[in-house]
Amino acid sequence: MEQPRPLLRFCSRQDGTQYWEVDPHAVAGELDAYLGRFSFDRKQCPNATDALYRSLAAGNFIPSGQTPLERGWEHFSAVQTEGGHWPGDYGGPMFLLPGLVIAAYVTRSPFSPAEQHLIKRYMLNHQQDDGGWGLHIEGPSTMFGTVMQYVSLRLLGERADAPHMTRAREWILAHGGATATPSWGKFYLAVLGAYEWEGCNSLFPEMWLLPHSLPVHPWRYWCHARMVYLPMAYCFGNRVRGEITPLITEIQSEIYPLPYRDINWTAARDHCAATDLYHHPSLILKILNIFLNLYEKWPVPAWRRRALDFILQYVNAEDDHTQYIDIGPVNQVINSLCVWHAYGSESQPFKKHRERWKEYLWIGEDGMKMQGYNGSQLWDTAFAFQALMESPVAEKFTATAAKALGYIDRTQVREEVRDHKKFYRHDSVGGWPFSTAPHGWPITDCTAEGLKSMLTAIAHGMADKHTLEPRLRASCDLLLSFQNKDGGWASYELTRAPEWLELLNPSEVFGNIMIDYTYTECSSAALQALMHFNKTYPDYRSAAITGAVERGIRFILGKQQSDGGWYGSWAVCFTYGTWFACEALSAYLRWGGTAQRDACLASLRKAADFLLSRRLSDGGWGESYKSCVYKKYVPAARSQAVNTAWAALSLMRIYTHVPEPQIADAVHTAVAFLEGEQQANGDFRQEHINGVFNHNCMITYINYRNIFPLWALGRYAAMRETLAK
């Protein structure tokens, strides 16, 4: 009998590259019926469960293990790729996909009808009752989210008079119209031709030609801000704009309360809806914009041309360094627009960009979305490997561990990118990226987790200590080079500018984007890796490591808040930051650190009090994403498996040094909660969103629901007798 054609197929490679193939001949009804097998109701949970991928990877998997820990690893092993990594949904932000839809329309690179339907399915699944869309899938409606989805849906063929479009348009007009879109939204609309460049504040391409010694030179920006505003400046300087088609003219008439020709674009530059305003523009930025906008009336042609030529050269270098993946989805899309404008739609650079788009797209039961990276492959795999190797059941999952280790090993950066100093890149060799080797941008905590994984493999006899020594020395060197003067570690690079540069943050919707700040999580990961390396290779740079560790521990101690917790900048939130901090302090004590022993013990006791005071009546912990936004602990309505796992992992580390009975009791009840959350197939329910960036935008880490509960259950199994005393 002929097999039915696969409507959706997941593909992955040994290097971690992953993407979905959609049958171009599939029709809407088929796709809806296929995805309809997996329930999705955003009112119950806005996060998809990755039921589609997991059904394709594991089918109707039935575990045979005798314990929750065994069943959990059986399930998670079943959804591992042959290449060793764990794929998963890394979506959540609602402004990413519309940027790609706009770029596809402007460059006349349409998605297939089947892909268009899946994109529309995603957007409509996340429309809120009031007709709008949020900045992310769990947030309230915003102008940025609503305008971007509305315009995208119109570009994808939705009629303006459809009920869901009418509700969206009513929301937009009721909140001031699209002139109240934040600056990033204004940029996308200007490229599309549904907004005038005159209504955008200057992006001043000539800034790239300023002396490098100035603290405002863009080379000092956080790399994500640098690599986004770089191609934005090219588009602004060239006034890149798509064709004004009849559809664009219709959109112009739909999203503004005034006729398009009557809009005062100059007055619209600083107009931002109250629903979106998270970071208020400073007075200094407003004054600077006045002068830069005045300059735009009479730019110096030679200076402008020189600046744009350098920017295009830099765009080309970023494309080359990352094999056209680029550092993230926003700059990948805008780089695509730059090379389309510079070289044309038939050029090889644009075709290479177009080919990479699919790696940013993910399909869940809610539809096709755009991820915040080309995946979280290395990050998830390194955590999963360490969790498994700490577990007493590791010997039953040797194939899982070997595949994961193989992926981690292959993903380490082995070669320096060309002209990396010219294009403001920190050294790369020895590091690990967040996702894949082709992406290649090393990150401090990813490098640390990669290094910890390799050292763990050596400790378990899975890798040869002497063979790996040159590569792991390079990792140690890189981590040491990343340490900042305050003793902490930032994300991708050294902190290159003072914090007052944040006064020039023009984004309105994000906080702390201008420089690479030092973070508790990155610092903890680096410290743990350096101490583990020192134990494995005690003769290599021992004095430098000791000094770095002492400075780093002081940084961690200094970041503890008065209530005993640590703010987490990359996940939700205090349970996450506190877990990282406790791991670092415990590692220091186990490493044999003495200079700050008493301070570490006191800090751990305070952390235990913090966690115990936040425990819910069911024995678990639940934290809302609003903790990240408001920078204070906001409990969720019920306990969450991931928050509970982070709290339990922290308390077990604390108990090693502070063996108090109330801590052991809390661990017992947390584990009971986690076991109760496990489903019959060994999986855990998908709950609230776990990740965050720049304080205000949440992002999904779908594999966290497996990794961290299993890590906590594994550590508990290893410590059961100790905790029972």
C-alpha positions in Angstrom: 0.0 0.0 0.0 1.3 3.4 -0.9 2.3 5.4 2.2 0.7 8.9 2.6 3.0 11.7 1.8 4.5 13.5 4.8 3.0 16.9 5.1 5.7 18.1 7.5 9.1 16.6 7.9 11.8 17.5 10.4 15.4 17.4 9.2 18.7 17.7 11.2 22.4 17.2 10.5 25.4 16.2 12.5 26.5 19.8 12.9 23.1 20.6 14.6 21.5 22.4 11.6 17.8 21.8 11.9 14.8 22.8 9.8 11.3 21.8 8.8 10.3 20.8 5.3 6.6 21.5 4.4 5.0 19.8 1.5 4.5 22.7 -0.9 1.3 21.0 -2.3 -0.4 20.7 1.1 -3.6 22.6 1.4 -4.9 24.4 4.4 -7.5 21.8 5.4 -4.9 19.0 5.4 -2.5 21.0 7.5 -5.1 22.0 10.0 -6.4 18.5 10.3 -2.8 17.2 10.8 -1.9 19.7 13.5 -5.4 19.5 14.9 -4.4 16.1 16.3 -2.4 18.0 18.9 -4.5 20.3 21.1 -3.5 23.9 21.5 -5.4 26.4 23.6 -3.6 29.6 24.4 -6.0 30.4 27.2 -4.9 27.2 29.0 -1.2 27.7 28.1 0.2 30.0 25.4 3.2 27.7 25.0 3.1 24.8 22.5 4.3 21.5 23.8 6.3 20.4 20.8 3.9 17.5 20.4 4.4 17.6 16.6 8.2 17.1 16.8 8.0 14.6 19.6 5.4 12.5 17.9 7.6 12.4 14.8 10.7 11.6 16.8 9.3 9.1 19.3 5.9 8.1 18.0 3.6 6.6 20.7 6.5 6.0 23.1 5.8 4.0 26.2 8.6 3.8 28.8 9.4 0.7 30.6 11.5 2.1 33.5 10.6 1.4 37.1 11.2 4.9 38.5 10.2 8.4 37.4 13.9 9.1 36.8 14.3 6.1 34.4 11.0 6.8 32.6 12.0 10.5 32.2 15.3 9.7 30.6 13.8 7.0 28.4 11.4 9.6 27.0 14.0 12.3 26.6 16.4 9.9 24.9 13.7 9.0 22.5 13.5 12.6 21.2 17.2 13.1 20.9 18.6 13.3 17.3 21.1 10.9 15.9 23.5 13.8 15.9 23.2 14.0 19.6 21.4 17.3 20.2 17.8 17.9 21.4 15.7 20.1 19.0 12.9 22.2 20.3 10.8 25.3 20.2 12.9 28.5 20.9 10.1 30.9 20.0 8.0 33.2 22.0 8.8 36.8 20.8 6.0 38.0 18.5 8.0 40.6 16.6 10.5 38.2 14.9 8.3 36.4 12.4 6.7 39.6 11.0 10.1 41.0 10.2 10.8 38.0 8.1 7.3 38.2 6.4 8.0 41.8 5.5 11.5 41.0 4.2 10.1 38.2 2.1 7.5 40.5 0.6 9.9 43.4 -0.1 12.4 41.1 -1.8 9.7 39.2 -3.6 10.8 35.9 -2.0 7.3 34.5 -1.1 6.7 31.5 1.2 4.8 28.7 -0.3 1.0 28.7 0.2 1.4 25.9 2.7 4.1 27.8 4.7 1.9 31.0 4.5 -1.0 29.1 6.0 1.2 27.8 8.9 2.5 31.3 9.6 -1.0 32.7 9.7 -2.1 29.8 11.9 0.6 30.7 14.4 -0.3 34.4 14.4 -4.0 33.8 14.7 -3.5 31.2 17.5 -1.8 33.9 19.6 -4.3 36.8 19.0 -5.7 37.9 22.3 -9.3 38.5 23.2 -9.0 42.2 22.8 -7.8 41.8 19.2 -4.2 42.6 19.8 -0.9 40.7 20.2 1.8 41.1 22.8 5.6 41.6 22.6 5.7 37.9 23.4 3.2 35.1 23.7 2.4 35.6 27.4 2.4 39.4 27.4 -0.5 41.8 27.1 -1.3 43.4 23.8 1.1 46.0 22.5 1.2 48.3 19.5 4.5 46.7 18.3 3.0 43.2 18.4 -0.4 44.1 17.0 0.8 46.3 14.1 3.4 43.7 13.1 1.0 40.8 13.1 -1.8 42.8 11.4 0.5 44.0 8.6 2.0 40.5 8.2 -1.4 38.9 7.9 -2.4 41.3 5.3 0.8 40.5 3.3 -0.1 36.9 3.6 -3.5 37.3 2.1 -5.9 38.0 5.0 -8.8 40.2 4.1 -9.1 43.5 5.9 -12.8 42.9 6.6 -12.2 39.5 8.2 -13.5 39.6 11.8 -10.2 38.9 13.4 -8.6 41.6 11.3 -11.3 44.1 12.1 -10.7 43.5 15.8 -7.0 44.0 15.4 -7.4 47.2 13.4 -9.8 48.5 16.0 -7.2 47.9 18.7 -4.6 49.7 16.7 -6.7 52.7 16.0 -8.0 52.9 19.6 -4.5 53.1 20.9 -3.4 55.9 18.5 -2.6 54.1 15.3 0.7 52.8 13.8 2.6 56.1 14.3 2.7 54.9 18.0 4.7 51.9 17.0 8.1 51.7 18.8 11.2 52.5 16.7 11.8 48.9 15.6 8.3 48.7 14.2 8.7 52.1 12.5 11.8 50.7 10.8 10.1 47.6 9.4 7.1 49.6 8.2 9.4 52.1 6.5 11.2 49.3 4.6 7.8 48.0 3.6 6.6 51.4 2.4 3.8 51.6 5.0 5.6 54.4 6.9 7.8 57.2 5.8 11.5 57.3 6.6 11.0 60.9 7.6 9.2 59.6 10.7 12.2 57.6 11.9 14.9 59.2 14.1 18.3 59.2 12.4 20.3 56.0 12.7 23.4 58.1 11.7 25.5 55.7 9.7 28.5 58.0 10.1 28.7 56.9 13.7 30.7 54.0 12.5 33.4 56.4 11.3 33.9 58.1 14.6 37.2 57.6 16.5 37.2 54.2 18.3 38.3 55.9 21.5 34.9 57.5 21.9 32.7 55.7 24.4 29.7 56.1 22.0 31.4 54.3 19.0 29.2 51.3 18.1 32.0 48.8 18.5 31.4 49.2 22.2 27.8 48.1 22.1 26.5 44.8 23.2 27.0 42.6 20.1 23.3 42.0 19.5 22.6 45.7 19.5 25.6 46.3 17.4 24.7 43.7 14.8 21.1 44.9 14.6 21.7 48.6 14.4 24.5 48.0 11.8 22.2 46.8 9.0 19.4 49.1 10.2 21.8 52.0 9.6 22.5 50.7 6.1 18.8 50.6 5.3 18.2 54.0 6.8 21.1 55.6 5.0 20.0 54.2 1.6 16.3 54.7 2.4 15.7 51.0 1.4 12.1 50.6 0.5 10.0 48.0 -1.2 7.6 48.6 -4.1 4.4 50.5 -3.2 1.9 47.9 -4.5 -1.8 48.4 -4.3 -1.8 46.2 -1.1 0.7 48.5 0.5 -1.5 51.4 -0.3 -4.4 49.6 1.3 -2.4 49.0 4.5 -1.4 52.6 4.6 -5.1 53.5 4.7 -5.9 50.9 7.4 -3.5 51.4 10.3 -3.6 55.1 10.8 -6.4 57.3 12.1 -5.6 60.0 9.6 -5.2 59.7 5.8 -1.7 58.7 5.1 -0.9 61.9 3.2 -2.0 64.0 6.2 0.3 62.4 8.8 2.9 64.6 10.4 5.9 62.2 10.2 8.3 64.5 12.0 5.9 64.6 15.0 5.6 60.8 14.8 9.3 60.1 15.4 9.1 59.9 19.2 5.5 58.8 19.4 5.3 55.4 21.3 2.1 53.8 22.7 2.0 53.6 26.5 1.3 49.9 26.2 4.9 49.5 24.7 7.0 51.9 26.7 9.2 49.8 28.9 12.4 51.9 28.5 11.7 55.6 28.5 14.0 57.5 26.1 16.4 59.8 28.1 16.6 63.5 27.7 20.1 63.1 26.4 18.8 60.8 23.6 16.1 63.3 22.7 18.5 66.1 22.4 20.9 64.0 20.4 18.1 63.0 18.1 17.3 66.7 17.4 20.8 67.3 16.2 21.1 64.1 14.2 17.7 64.6 12.5 18.8 68.1 11.6 22.0 66.6 10.1 19.8 64.4 7.9 18.6 67.4 6.0 22.1 68.1 4.8 24.3 65.0 5.2 27.8 65.2 3.9 27.6 62.9 0.8 31.2 61.7 0.9 31.0 60.9 4.6 27.7 59.2 4.2 28.9 57.1 1.3 32.1 56.1 3.2 30.0 55.1 6.2 27.6 53.0 4.1 30.4 51.3 2.3 32.0 50.2 5.6 28.7 49.1 7.0 28.1 46.9 3.9 31.6 45.5 4.3 30.8 44.7 7.9 27.5 43.1 7.0 29.4 40.9 4.5 31.9 39.9 7.2 29.2 38.9 9.6 27.6 36.8 6.9 30.9 35.2 6.2 31.8 34.6 9.9 28.5 32.8 10.5 27.9 31.2 7.1 24.9 33.5 6.6 23.2 32.4 9.8 24.2 35.7 11.5 24.1 36.2 15.3 20.3 36.2 15.5 17.0 36.4 13.7 16.7 40.2 13.6 20.0 41.0 12.1 19.8 37.9 9.8 16.6 39.4 8.3 17.9 42.9 8.0 21.2 41.7 6.6 19.1 39.9 4.0 17.6 43.2 3.1 21.0 44.9 2.8 22.5 42.3 0.5 19.2 42.3 -1.6 19.5 46.0 -2.0 23.3 46.0 -2.7 23.6 42.9 -4.9 20.1 42.0 -6.1 17.7 39.1 -5.6 19.7 36.8 -8.0 23.0 37.3 -6.2 24.7 34.5 -4.3 24.8 36.5 -1.0 21.0 36.9 -1.1 20.4 33.3 -2.1 22.5 32.1 0.8 20.6 34.3 3.2 17.3 33.0 1.8 18.4 29.5 2.3 19.2 30.1 6.0 15.7 31.5 6.7 14.3 28.0 7.2 16.7 27.3 10.1 15.1 30.1 12.1 11.6 28.6 11.6 10.0 26.1 13.9 6.6 24.3 13.6 4.6 23.5 16.7 1.0 22.6 17.1 0.2 26.3 17.1 1.8 26.8 13.7 5.1 28.1 12.2 7.0 30.6 14.3 10.4 32.2 14.2 12.9 31.3 16.9 15.2 33.7 18.8 18.3 31.9 17.4 18.8 29.1 14.9 18.1 26.9 17.9 19.5 26.3 21.4 21.2 23.0 20.5 24.5 23.3 22.3 23.0 25.0 25.4 20.4 22.3 25.9 22.7 19.4 25.1 25.4 20.5 27.5 22.9 20.9 30.4 21.3 17.5 29.5 24.6 15.8 29.4 25.6 17.1 32.8 22.2 16.3 34.3 22.5 12.7 33.0 26.0 12.2 34.2 25.2 13.3 37.7 22.3 10.8 37.8 22.7 7.3 39.2 20.9 5.9 36.1 23.6 7.3 33.7 25.0 3.8 33.1 21.6 2.7 31.6 21.8 5.5 29.0 25.3 5.3 27.7 24.1 5.7 24.1 22.3 8.9 25.0 25.3 10.3 26.8 27.7 9.3 24.0 25.6 11.0 21.3 25.3 14.1 23.4 29.0 14.2 24.1 29.7 13.8 20.4 27.6 16.8 19.6 29.3 18.9 22.3 32.7 17.8 21.1 31.9 18.7 17.4 30.5 22.1 18.3 33.6 23.6 19.9 35.1 26.5 17.8 38.4 25.3 16.3 39.3 28.2 14.0 39.3 32.0 14.3 37.1 34.0 12.0 38.8 36.1 9.4 39.7 39.7 10.3 38.0 39.3 13.7 39.8 42.3 15.2 38.9 44.5 12.3 35.3 43.7 12.9 35.3 44.0 16.7 35.1 40.3 17.5 36.5 38.9 20.7 38.7 35.8 20.2 36.7 32.7 19.4 39.0 29.6 19.4 38.2 27.2 22.3 34.7 28.6 22.8 31.3 27.1 22.4 28.3 28.8 20.7 24.7 28.7 21.9 23.5 26.6 18.9 25.7 25.2 16.2 29.3 25.2 15.0 28.4 27.0 11.7 26.9 29.8 13.8 30.1 30.1 15.7 29.7 33.1 18.0 31.2 31.9 21.3 29.3 32.9 24.5 30.8 32.9 28.0 28.3 30.6 29.7 28.0 28.3 26.6 31.8 28.0 26.6 31.7 27.3 30.3 28.9 24.6 30.0 30.7 23.1 27.0 34.0 22.9 29.0 32.2 21.5 32.0 30.7 18.8 29.9 34.0 17.8 28.4 35.6 17.7 31.9 32.7 15.7 33.1 33.3 13.2 30.3 36.9 12.9 31.3 36.0 12.3 34.9 33.6 9.5 33.8 36.2 7.9 31.5 34.3 8.9 28.3 37.1 11.0 26.9 40.9 11.1 27.1 42.4 13.8 29.3 45.7 14.1 27.5 44.2 14.2 24.0 41.8 16.9 24.9 44.2 19.0 26.9 45.2 21.5 24.1 41.6 22.2 23.2 40.5 22.6 26.8 43.5 24.8 27.6 42.2 27.1 24.8 38.8 27.1 26.5 40.3 28.0 29.9 42.3 30.8 28.2 39.2 32.2 26.5 37.2 32.1 29.8 40.0 34.0 31.6 40.1 36.6 28.8 36.3 37.2 29.2 36.5 38.2 32.9 35.6 41.9 33.4 37.2 44.3 35.9 34.3 43.9 38.3 35.1 40.2 38.6 32.1 39.0 36.6 31.5 37.7 33.1 29.2 39.3 30.5 27.5 37.3 27.7 29.6 37.4 24.5 32.4 39.8 25.1 34.1 42.0 27.6 32.1 45.0 28.8 33.4 47.7 26.5 31.6 50.9 27.7 30.3 52.5 30.9 26.7 51.9 32.0 25.7 55.5 31.2 25.7 54.5 27.5 22.3 53.0 28.3 21.0 56.5 28.2 21.3 56.2 24.4 19.0 53.1 24.3 16.5 54.0 21.5 14.5 50.7 21.6 11.6 51.7 24.0 10.6 48.0 24.5 13.8 46.5 25.8 16.0 47.3 28.8 19.8 47.0 29.1 20.7 46.5 25.4 23.5 49.0 24.9 26.4 47.3 26.5 27.3 43.7 27.5 26.6 43.7 31.3 28.0 41.3 33.7 25.6 38.6 34.8 25.2 36.2 37.8 24.5 33.3 35.4 27.4 33.8 33.1 29.8 34.4 36.0 28.7 31.3 37.8 29.1 29.1 34.8 32.6 30.5 34.1 33.6 30.0 37.7 32.4 26.5 37.9 34.2 25.6 34.6 37.5 27.2 35.8 37.4 25.4 39.1 36.6 22.1 37.4 39.4 22.7 34.9 41.9 23.5 37.7 41.1 20.1 39.4 41.6 18.3 36.1 44.7 20.2 35.0 46.2 21.6 38.2 49.5 22.7 36.5 48.0 25.0 33.9 47.7 28.7 34.8 46.8 27.8 38.4 47.6 31.3 39.8 45.6 33.0 37.1 42.6 30.7 37.8 42.8 31.2 41.5 42.8 34.9 41.2 40.0 34.9 38.7 37.9 32.6 41.0 38.4 34.8 44.0 37.4 37.9 42.1 34.4 36.1 40.6 33.1 34.8 43.9 33.2 38.3 45.3 31.2 39.4 42.3 28.6 36.6 43.0 28.4 37.5 46.6 27.9 41.2 45.7 25.0 40.4 43.5 22.9 38.7 46.2 19.9 40.9 47.1 18.9 41.8 50.6 16.2 39.1 50.7 18.7 36.4 49.8 17.9 35.8 46.1 19.7 36.6 42.9 18.0 38.2 39.9 18.2 36.0 36.8 18.7 37.9 33.5 18.2 35.0 31.1 15.4 32.9 32.5 12.4 33.3 34.9 13.9 34.5 37.2 15.0 34.6 40.8 14.8 30.8 41.1 17.1 30.6 38.0 19.6 33.2 39.2 19.7 31.8 42.7 20.4 28.3 41.3 23.4 29.5 39.3 24.7 31.5 42.3 24.3 28.5 44.7 26.1 26.3 42.2 29.1 28.7 42.1 29.3 29.2 45.8 29.1 25.4 46.5 31.7 24.7 43.8 34.0 27.2 45.5 33.7 25.4 48.9 34.1 22.0 47.3 37.1 23.3 45.3 38.8 24.1 48.6 38.4 27.9 48.6 39.1 29.3 52.0 39.5 33.1 51.6 35.7 33.6 51.3 34.5 30.4 53.0 32.5 32.2 55.8 31.0 34.6 53.4 29.9 31.8 51.1 28.3 29.8 53.9 26.4 32.9 55.2 25.3 33.6 51.6 24.0 30.0 51.2 22.1 30.2 54.4 20.5 33.4 53.3 19.6 31.8 49.9 18.0 28.9 51.7 15.8 31.3 53.7 14.9 33.1 50.5 13.8 29.9 48.7 12.0 28.5 51.7 10.0 31.7 52.1 8.8 31.4 48.4 7.7 27.8 48.6 4.0 27.3 47.7 1.6 25.1 49.6 1.9 22.1 47.2 5.6 21.9 48.0 6.8 23.4 44.8 7.9 26.8 43.4 6.2 28.9 40.7 7.4 32.2 39.4 5.8 34.5 36.9 7.6 36.1 34.0 6.7 39.4 35.6 9.6 38.9 38.0 11.9 39.6 35.1 10.0 42.7 34.1 9.5 44.3 37.5 12.8 42.9 39.0 11.0 41.6 42.1 9.7 38.1 42.9 6.2 37.6 41.5 4.7 34.2 42.2 2.8 32.3 39.7 -0.7 31.0 40.4 0.6 27.5 40.9 4.0 25.7 41.1 5.9 25.1 38.0 8.1 22.1 37.4 11.1 24.1 36.1 11.1 26.7 38.9 10.7 23.8 41.4 13.6 22.0 39.9 15.9 25.1 40.1 14.9 25.6 43.7 15.4 21.9 44.6 18.8 21.8 42.9 19.8 25.0 44.8 18.7 23.5 48.2 20.5 20.3 47.6 23.7 22.2 47.0 23.1 24.3 50.1 22.3 21.2 52.2 25.8 19.9 51.4 27.3 22.7 53.4 24.3 23.7 55.6 22.7 20.4 56.6 19.6 21.7 58.2 16.4 19.6 58.5 14.0 22.2 57.0 16.1 22.2 53.9 16.0 18.4 53.5 12.2 18.5 54.1 11.7 21.1 51.4 13.8 19.0 49.0 11.6 15.9 49.8 8.4 17.7 49.1 9.8 19.4 45.9 10.8 16.0 44.5 7.3 14.6 45.3 5.8 17.5 43.4 8.1 16.9 40.4 7.2 13.2 40.4 3.6 14.1 40.5 4.0 16.4 37.5 5.5 13.6 35.3 3.2 12.2 32.7 2.7 8.5 31.9 5.1 8.6 28.9 7.9 10.1 31.1 7.5 13.6 29.8 6.6 16.7 31.9 3.8 19.1 31.2 4.7 22.3 29.4 3.9 25.2 31.7 4.7 28.9 31.7 7.4 30.4 29.6 10.9 30.0 31.1 13.3 32.3 29.2 13.8 36.0 29.0 16.1 38.6 27.4 16.5 42.3 28.1 14.1 42.1 31.0 11.0 42.5 29.0 10.8 39.9 26.3 10.1 36.2 27.1 11.3 33.3 25.1 10.6 29.6 25.2 13.1 26.9 26.2 11.0 23.9 25.5 13.6 21.3 26.7 13.9 22.9 30.2 10.8 21.0 31.2 12.7 17.8 30.8 16.3 18.7 31.6 15.9 20.4 35.0 13.3 18.2 36.6 15.4 15.2 35.6 18.5 16.9 36.9 16.8 17.5 40.2 15.5 13.9 40.4 18.9 12.6 39.6 20.7 14.6 42.2 18.1 13.6 44.7 18.6 10.0 43.9 22.3 10.4 44.4 21.8 12.3 47.7 18.9 10.3 49.1 20.7 8.7 52.0 22.5 12.0 52.9 19.2 13.9 52.9 17.5 11.2 55.1 20.0 11.7 58.0 
